[in-house]
């Protein structure tokens, strides 16, 4: 062994349910596995299913009508869908659109409780043993990527929270590329991302793909009963 090699950091012991809730309420980082568990510990994590979130997403959809031809979109990929509030708002505005949700299995259960089991037209459930990439190998619905919008709605930070910024850029780029390859198409038509200003990884990842940025705004605000979760999100739309 090299004398200059740093010893590996010990793996921290799993936190108890009480510790996870305390970290959540203090707006501290939680791991992916803890995020999954949180859906069993808190009725509505981050107030995702609140009327405030729904109204914010409804305003977002109304604004993006100028930049996304929703009438010619058949499917969205709601990545990090949470309890499905964005999908619900979009379907209320454009009932013909179908939604493929991707999130933890516990999030799917929470979505069923909040909006009913028929909200999503397809759903891929992540577990500790099943990642996004495993799901991509299982096949996709029969969809035309020229009529798809991939949506990362306030989800990129928690999806990639355990990775450094450069790794998050690579992860997100690879994930979208894998989706396109699995669907046997060149490129998705639209990408819609909302993220706070501390999460540049999502933006940098898509900027590297050669898509045209057609919309940028800071008009989406989310309010929560927990003050730390109040946020102003930057919304971006890319078109291929």
C-alpha positions in Angstrom: 0.0 0.0 0.0 1.3 3.5 -0.8 2.3 5.5 2.1 0.6 8.5 0.6 -2.8 6.9 0.0 -5.5 8.3 2.2 -7.3 5.8 4.3 -10.9 5.1 3.2 -13.5 7.0 5.1 -15.7 4.7 7.2 -19.2 4.2 6.1 -21.5 6.1 8.4 -24.1 4.1 10.3 -27.7 4.4 9.0 -29.6 7.1 10.7 -32.7 6.4 12.7 -36.1 7.6 11.5 -36.0 10.4 14.1 -32.6 11.5 12.8 -33.8 11.5 9.2 -36.9 13.6 10.2 -34.6 16.0 12.1 -32.3 16.4 9.1 -35.2 17.0 6.8 -36.8 19.6 9.0 -33.4 21.4 9.4 -33.0 21.3 5.6 -29.8 19.2 5.9 -28.7 16.9 3.2 -30.3 13.4 3.2 -29.2 10.5 1.1 -31.2 8.9 -1.7 -32.2 6.0 0.5 -33.2 8.4 3.3 -35.3 10.4 0.8 -37.1 7.2 -0.1 -37.7 6.4 3.6 -39.0 9.9 4.2 -42.2 9.2 2.3 -43.1 6.7 5.0 -42.2 9.2 7.8 -43.8 12.4 6.6 -47.2 12.7 5.1 -46.2 15.1 2.4 -42.4 15.7 2.2 -41.5 19.2 1.2 -45.3 19.9 0.9 -45.1 18.5 -2.6 -48.8 17.9 -2.8 -49.9 21.2 -1.5 -52.3 23.6 -3.3 -49.4 26.1 -3.4 -47.2 23.7 -5.4 -50.1 22.9 -7.7 -50.8 26.5 -8.4 -47.1 27.3 -9.0 -46.9 24.4 -11.5 -50.1 25.5 -13.2 -48.6 29.0 -13.7 -45.4 27.5 -15.0 -47.4 25.4 -17.6 -49.3 28.5 -18.6 -46.1 30.5 -19.1 -44.4 27.7 -21.1 -47.3 27.5 -23.5 -45.5 30.1 -25.5 -42.4 27.9 -25.8 -43.6 24.3 -25.7 -46.1 23.1 -28.3 -48.0 21.0 -25.7 -50.7 20.2 -28.3 -48.1 18.2 -30.2 -46.6 16.5 -27.1 -47.9 13.0 -26.4 -45.8 12.1 -23.4 -43.9 13.7 -20.6 -41.2 12.0 -18.5 -41.7 13.3 -15.0 -38.3 12.5 -13.5 -38.4 12.7 -9.8 -42.1 13.0 -9.9 -42.7 13.0 -6.1 -46.4 12.8 -5.4 -47.3 13.8 -9.0 -48.3 17.4 -8.5 -46.7 18.6 -11.8 -48.2 15.7 -13.8 -51.6 16.5 -12.2 -51.3 20.2 -13.1 -50.2 19.4 -16.7 -53.0 16.9 -17.3 -55.6 19.3 -16.0 -54.3 21.9 -18.6 -53.7 19.4 -21.4 -55.7 16.2 -20.8 -54.4 14.4 -23.9 -50.8 14.2 -22.5 -49.7 10.9 -20.9 -47.1 10.8 -18.1 -44.3 8.4 -17.4 -43.2 8.9 -13.8 -39.8 8.0 -12.4 -39.3 8.1 -8.6 -39.0 5.9 -5.6 -41.6 3.2 -5.0 -42.6 5.0 -1.8 -43.2 8.2 -3.8 -45.5 6.3 -6.1 -47.5 5.1 -3.1 -47.7 8.7 -1.8 -48.9 9.8 -5.3 -51.6 7.2 -5.3 -52.8 8.5 -1.9 -52.7 12.1 -3.0 -54.2 12.0 -6.5 -55.4 8.5 -7.1 -53.8 5.5 -8.8 -54.7 6.5 -12.4 -52.6 9.7 -12.4 -49.6 8.2 -14.2 -49.9 6.2 -17.4 -46.7 4.4 -16.7 -44.3 4.5 -13.7 -40.8 3.2 -12.9 -40.3 2.6 -9.2 -36.7 3.0 -7.9 -35.7 1.0 -4.8 -32.4 0.5 -3.1 -31.7 -2.3 -5.5 -33.2 -0.8 -8.7 -31.7 2.4 -10.2 -32.7 4.6 -13.0 -30.4 2.7 -15.4 -32.0 -0.7 -14.5 -35.4 0.8 -15.4 -34.1 2.0 -18.7 -33.2 -1.6 -19.6 -36.7 -2.9 -18.9 -38.2 -1.2 -21.9 -40.3 1.9 -22.5 -43.8 2.5 -23.7 -44.3 2.9 -27.4 -43.4 6.6 -27.7 -42.1 9.0 -30.3 -39.3 11.1 -28.8 -40.2 13.9 -31.3 -43.4 14.2 -29.2 -41.9 13.9 -25.7 -40.9 16.5 -23.1 -38.5 15.3 -20.3 -39.3 17.2 -17.2 -37.0 17.6 -14.2 -39.3 19.7 -11.9 -37.5 20.7 -8.7 -36.0 17.2 -8.6 -32.4 17.4 -9.7 -30.8 18.3 -6.4 -32.3 15.4 -4.5 -31.8 12.9 -7.4 -28.1 13.7 -7.5 -27.4 15.0 -4.0 -24.7 12.4 -3.2 -22.6 13.3 -6.2 -20.1 16.1 -6.7 -21.1 18.7 -9.3 -19.0 17.2 -12.2 -20.4 13.7 -11.5 -23.9 15.1 -11.4 -23.4 16.7 -14.9 -22.1 13.4 -16.3 -24.9 11.4 -14.6 -27.7 13.5 -15.9 -26.2 13.7 -19.5 -25.8 9.9 -19.5 -29.3 9.3 -18.2 -30.9 11.4 -20.9 -28.7 9.8 -23.6 -29.6 6.3 -22.3 -33.3 7.2 -22.5 -32.9 8.4 -26.1 -30.9 5.2 -27.0 -33.5 3.0 -25.4 -36.2 4.7 -27.4 -34.2 4.4 -30.6 -34.5 8.0 -31.5 -32.0 10.8 -32.0 -33.2 13.3 -29.4 -36.1 14.4 -27.3 -38.0 17.4 -28.6 -38.1 19.4 -25.3 -36.4 19.4 -22.0 -38.0 21.4 -19.1 -35.9 21.9 -15.9 -36.6 23.9 -12.8 -33.9 24.1 -10.2 -32.7 26.6 -7.6 -29.6 28.6 -8.3 -27.4 26.3 -6.2 -27.9 23.5 -8.6 -26.0 24.4 -11.7 -25.3 20.7 -12.6 -28.6 20.2 -14.4 -28.2 23.3 -16.4 -24.6 22.6 -17.4 -25.5 19.0 -18.3 -28.1 20.1 -20.8 -26.1 23.0 -22.2 -23.5 20.5 -23.3 -26.0 18.7 -25.4 -26.4 21.3 -28.1 -30.0 22.1 -27.5 -31.3 25.6 -27.9 -32.3 27.5 -24.8 -35.6 29.1 -25.7 -36.8 30.2 -22.3 -35.3 31.3 -19.0 -37.2 32.7 -16.0 -37.2 33.0 -12.3 -40.9 33.3 -12.0 -41.6 30.0 -10.2 -41.8 30.3 -6.4 -42.7 27.5 -4.1 -43.9 28.1 -0.5 -43.8 25.6 2.3 -44.9 25.5 5.9 -41.2 24.9 6.7 -39.5 28.2 6.0 -36.2 26.6 4.8 -38.0 25.0 1.9 -39.3 28.2 0.5 -37.5 28.7 -2.8 -37.3 30.6 -6.1 -36.7 28.2 -9.0 -35.0 29.0 -12.3 -37.0 27.6 -15.1 -35.4 26.7 -18.4 -36.8 25.2 -21.6 -34.5 23.6 -24.3 -35.7 22.6 -27.7 -34.0 20.3 -30.3 
